[in-house]
Amino acid sequence: MFYRQNKLQIELPPSPYADANAAAAVQELLGGKFGEMSTLNNYMYQSFNFRNKKKLKPFYDLVSSITAEELGHVELVSAAINMVLTGTTSPGDPDSAPLRPGVDKRNSYFFISTAQTSLAGDSMGNSWRGDYVFNSGNLVLDLLHNFFLECGARTHKMRVYEMTDHPTARAMIGYLLVRGGVHILAYAKALEIATGVDMKRMIPIPNLSNEHFETARKYEAMGLGNKLYTFSPQDYKDVVLIWNGQNPQTGTKLEVIQGAPEGAPMFDLEAVPEEFAPGISEEDFLEIAARLKKNAGL
């Protein structure tokens, strides 16, 4: 069971300008093979289908905790895409073709399908696929897959970072580079406990520190590369049996946080009349408000 808060995991800087092509590139980090929808669903189904939860509880707690964080990552990437898209078009009479700017953008689905918001798909407009989920039922194999998946996700984040200098997109990517690094290390430590193999010696993959990315340095300085959140006030405590000791790259102490990050205000998308979204006029709003008051007995 998930507990939801109406917050983003971090505060994203306001988007100073619209860049639909940058938003299209960021879509890969949402709905690509190595995107946040893939990490979420891989870990979610592994946690749903986990065998011997009691006997192997530290491993179950780890996968479950990271599952909850990935839900927030899907939300965060979507918010960044929405912010970067905001302002691409302007209201106008339908005969004036107010959505014309969408014709020349890489991903026309933004303008035709979702009213200039995120898609459940990749940078080329292909839908996210359920067969991206790997859930073998074998603990070591699943952990090894998760380690690989996080390394692939890190690679794509680094490449998209280099594709766009949009400040909102880069702030989001910088944060996810740090948090993804936590997940890579967590799965490496879990594999070491399960098999005796020191996977930590392989990281970082690619071999480039987060310190090379300007927007990641802020979150590294906050110690977010050393914290593993349980995203639960009282469950998944045994993750501490895996997440302990020192960060092999920095030598700093690893810390389990019982609960979730403080979070930041949710971004509010304004109406886009040229997309008929949300399609509620001022008159409609007044009538809705009157009905709400009536239902509330006011």
N, C-alpha and C positions, 0 to 999 in steps of 0.2 A: 504494500500500500504506500502510495506516495503522498507527501505533504507539500503543497504548493504555496509559495509566497509570490506576491505580485511585485517582484523586483528582478532586476538584472544582476548577474553576479558581480559586475563592475560598472562604473559609470563610464559611458562612452562619450568622447568629446563631440559637441555639435558638428554636424556636417557643414563645412563652409561653402560647398558647391556640390552640384549633382554630377555623377559620373556613372552612367548606366553600364558602360563597358567594364569599369572596375567592379561594379556590382556583379556582373556576369562572371568575372574571374573568381570572385569570392564565393560564388555559388558552388564551386568545386569543393570548398571547405565545408559546405553544408550537405550537399546531396551527391557528392562524388563517391567513388569506390572507397576512398580513404577519408571521407568526410565525417562530420559529427553525427549524421544520421546512421552511418555504418558503425561507428564506435558505440553509440547508444544501443542500437539493436543487437549487436554482437553480445555485449555484456548483459543486456537485459534478458535475452533468451537463455544465455548461459546461467544467469542467476535463477531464472524461472525453472530451468531443467536440471539444476545442480543436484547430484546424487551424494548421499552421505553428508548432508549439511551439518549434522552434529559432530561427526567424526572429523570432518575436514573444515570445521567452522572458520578458522582464520582465513582460508582461501575464499570461502563463500562470502565472508564479511568484506573482503577486499573487492571482489567483483561487484557485489551489491552496492557498496559505497561509491565506486567509480561510476556505476550505472546512473545513480542519482545525479552525480555531477554532470554527466554527459547530457542529461535532459536540459540542464541549464546552459550547456554549451550550444545545443541546437537553438535554443531561444536567443542566445547572445549573437550568434552568427546571423540569424534571421533579422534581428534588430539592426545590426550593422548594415546589412543589405538594404533594408527599408530606408534607413537614414541616408545612405549613399545615393539611393534612387530619388529621394525627395527633391522636387524642383525640376525634374527633367522636362516636364511639360507645363503648360499654363492653361487655365480655363478659356473657353471660347465657344462660339457658335459651332455646331457640328459641321456646317458647310465650310467653315474656315480650316478644317482639318487640324484641330488642336493637338492631336496625337501624332502629327507628322514626324516629330523628332524620333519617335520610336522606330520608324522605317529603317533608319541607318544604324541602329544599334545592333550589337552582336546577338542579343537575345530578345526577339520580338515578343516572346511569351510574357515578359514583364508587362507589356502594354495591352496585350490581347486577353491574357488569361487571368492574371492576379491583381490587376489595377496597381501596377508598379510596386509590388511587394515580393517577398521571397518565394521560391519554388521548391517543391520536393524533388529536386533534380540537380544535375551537375552543370558545369560551366558551358556545356554545349546544348543545354535544354533537354537532355535525356532524363527520363524519370529515374528516381532512386529505385533500386531493385532489391527485393527480398532475398535473392540468392547471394547477396553480399554477406549475409549472416553465416558465420561458421560456428557450429555448436556440435562438436564431435561426441561429447559425453566423456571424453578422456581428459582428465585434469591437466596433465602436463602438456598435451597437444593443444588444448584450448589456451593455456597460459602462453605457450610459445607463439601461437597465432596472435594473441593479443599484443605481445611484445612487438611482433612484426607489424601489426596493424598500426600501432602507435608510432613506430618509426616511419612507416609510410605516410601517416598523417602529418608528422613533423616535416618530412621532406616537402610535401605539397604546401604546407603553410609557409615554409621558407621561400618557395618559388613564387607563390602568389604575392608575398611581401615584396619581392623584387619586381613584380609586374606592375604594381601601383604604389604611388606615394600619397594616396588619399589618406588624410590623417585619421579619419574615423575607422577606416578599414585596417590601417596599420596598428592602431591602438588595440583593436580587438585581436588581431593576429599576434601581437606581442604578448598579450595575456595568455592566449592559448598555447603559445610556444612554451611558456613557463609551466602552465598546468599540464600540458601534454608531456613535458619532461618528467613531472612527478609520476605520471602514469607509466611511462617507460621504465623508470627506476623501480616502481612498485612491482611491476610484473617481472622485472629482472630479479629482484629480491625474492619474490615468490618462487620463481623457477630454481633459484639457488637452494632454497629450503627444501623444495620438492625433489631435487635431483642431485644437489651437491655441486652443480656447475656454476661457476662465477660469471654470470651473464653481464655483470656490471662493467667488466673489462671491455665490453664492446661499445659502450656508449661514450659520447653522443654519436648517434647516427642520423644524418650525415655528421662528419667530424668537424663541427663548428659550434662553438659555445653560443648560448643565448645572449651573452654579453656583446656579441657583434650586431645585435638588432636594437636600435635605439629605443623602441617602445617596449621591448622586453626588459631592458635594464631596470626600469622603474619597479616592475613587479618582482624581479630578482632581489632588488634592494629591500623590498617589503618582506622578504623571507618566504614568498609564496611558492618558491621552488622546493621548500622543505616541509610543507604542511600537507597532510592528507586529511580530508574532511570525511566524517562518517555520514553526514547529511541526515542524521537521526539523533534525537535528544538522548536516547538510551540504548539503542541497538547497535550491532556491528562493532562492539568494543574490542573483539579479539583481533582486529586488524593491527593492533599494536604489536602483536607477536611477529608480524612481518615488517611493518613500517617502524623501524627503530634503528639506532646507531647513527652513523654520519653519512652525509651526502658525499659520495666518492669524488665528485667534481669540485666541491667547495670546502669540504671538511666540516661543514656546519651540522648541527644536530637536527635530526629528523623529528617531527612532532605530529602526533595525531590530535586533531581537533574534534571533540565530540560535538557534532552539530554542523552548521552550515556557515559560509561567509556572511558577513553583515549585509552585503548586497547594496544596490543603488537604485535610484528611481527608474521606473519603467518609462521607456520612450513612448510618447503619445503621437500616433500618426494623425495628421490633419486630413480633412476631407479633400478629395480630388474630384471636383465636379465634372471635369472632362472625361473621367472614367466612370461616372455615375456611382461613385463610391464615397460614403456608404449609401448614397441615394436617399438621404433624409433631408428634406427642405426645412426652412425655418418654421413653416406652417405645420409640417409633419411633426417637428420637434415639440411644438407647443401642444399639439393634440396628444402626443405620447406623454408629455409631462402631466397633462390634465388627467389622463387615464391612470398614471402611476399614483397620483394624489388620491384619486377616487378609490383605487384598490387598497391604499394604505389607510383609508378612512379619514383623510385630512380634508 
